[in-house]
Amino acid sequence: MFDRFEIFQRDGFTCQCCGYFGNMSNLSVAHRIKQGKGTLNFIKKFLAKNNIYYNNSFITDNMINHEKNVVVACRGACNDSFNIFFNPVERDKLLMEILGDLF
């Protein structure tokens, strides 16, 4: 699971979309693979295809909240621009990278 402050430090307190420099009160942490029940279900099926089985807590803590899945962004349009859930190539590539880091 990522540490919010470390993500801000890693990204230089700068929106990774538009370059806006700010602080933790006017920027947010955007998930590249979005959070939510549908995402959890998708990741469970993705893992099951590879005979890997984990519960929702493990997936949320270790995959959805993995440091590679989050970036600093302005709230609103910039945050939304990072969502790659509906881009199967990018999404699956990132999931495999995260799995590689975990195992």
C-alpha positions as CSV (number, residue, x, y, z in Angstrom):
1,M,0.0,0.0,0.0
2,F,1.3,3.4,-0.9
3,D,2.2,6.2,1.5
4,R,0.5,9.3,0.3
5,F,3.3,11.7,1.3
6,E,5.9,9.5,-0.4
7,I,3.8,9.6,-3.7
8,F,3.7,13.4,-3.5
9,Q,7.5,13.5,-2.9
10,R,8.1,11.0,-5.7
11,D,6.1,13.2,-8.1
12,G,7.5,16.5,-6.9
13,F,4.2,17.8,-5.6
14,T,3.3,18.3,-9.2
15,C,0.3,17.2,-11.2
16,Q,1.6,14.5,-13.6
17,C,-0.9,15.6,-16.3
18,C,-0.7,19.4,-16.5
19,G,2.4,20.2,-14.4
20,Y,0.6,22.3,-11.8
21,F,2.8,22.6,-8.7
22,G,0.9,22.5,-5.4
23,N,0.6,20.8,-2.1
24,M,-1.3,18.0,-0.5
25,S,-4.4,20.1,0.1
26,N,-5.0,21.2,-3.5
27,L,-3.7,18.0,-5.3
28,S,-4.9,14.4,-5.1
29,V,-3.6,10.9,-5.7
30,A,-5.1,9.5,-8.8
31,H,-5.5,5.7,-9.4
32,R,-4.6,4.6,-12.9
33,I,-6.7,1.5,-12.5
34,K,-9.7,2.9,-10.7
35,Q,-11.1,1.8,-7.4
36,G,-14.4,0.1,-7.0
37,K,-16.3,-3.2,-6.8
38,G,-16.3,-3.7,-10.5
39,T,-12.5,-3.3,-10.6
40,L,-12.1,-5.8,-7.7
41,N,-14.2,-8.3,-9.6
42,F,-12.3,-7.8,-12.8
43,I,-8.9,-8.2,-11.1
44,K,-10.1,-11.4,-9.3
45,K,-11.1,-12.9,-12.8
46,F,-7.8,-11.6,-14.3
47,L,-5.8,-13.4,-11.5
48,A,-7.9,-16.6,-11.7
49,K,-7.0,-17.0,-15.3
50,N,-3.4,-17.4,-14.0
51,N,-4.5,-19.7,-11.1
52,I,-3.9,-16.9,-8.6
53,Y,-6.5,-16.3,-6.0
54,Y,-6.7,-13.4,-3.5
55,N,-9.4,-11.7,-1.4
56,N,-10.6,-8.2,-1.9
57,S,-8.4,-6.8,0.9
58,F,-5.2,-8.2,-0.6
59,I,-6.2,-6.8,-4.1
60,T,-7.1,-3.4,-2.7
61,D,-4.1,-3.0,-0.4
62,N,-1.4,-4.5,-2.7
63,M,-2.6,-4.0,-6.3
64,I,-5.1,-1.1,-6.5
65,N,-3.1,0.9,-3.9
66,H,0.3,-0.2,-5.4
67,E,2.7,2.7,-5.9
68,K,2.8,2.1,-9.7
69,N,-1.0,2.5,-9.8
70,V,-1.1,6.0,-8.3
71,V,0.1,9.4,-9.5
72,V,-0.3,13.0,-8.2
73,A,-3.0,14.9,-10.1
74,C,-5.1,18.0,-9.9
75,R,-8.7,17.2,-8.8
76,G,-11.2,16.7,-11.6
77,A,-10.2,16.5,-15.3
78,C,-6.5,15.7,-14.6
79,N,-7.4,13.0,-12.1
80,D,-9.9,11.4,-14.5
81,S,-7.3,11.5,-17.4
82,F,-5.2,8.8,-15.6
83,N,-7.9,6.2,-15.6
84,I,-6.7,3.3,-17.8
85,F,-9.3,0.7,-16.7
86,F,-11.0,0.8,-20.0
87,N,-7.8,0.5,-22.0
88,P,-7.2,-3.3,-21.9
89,V,-3.6,-3.2,-23.2
90,E,-2.4,-0.6,-20.7
91,R,-4.5,-2.0,-17.8
92,D,-3.3,-5.5,-18.3
93,K,0.3,-4.4,-18.7
94,L,0.2,-2.5,-15.5
95,L,-1.4,-5.4,-13.6
96,M,1.4,-7.7,-14.8
97,E,4.0,-5.2,-13.7
98,I,2.4,-5.0,-10.2
99,L,2.2,-8.8,-10.0
100,G,5.9,-8.9,-10.9
101,D,6.7,-6.5,-8.1
102,L,4.6,-8.6,-5.6
103,F,6.0,-12.0,-6.5
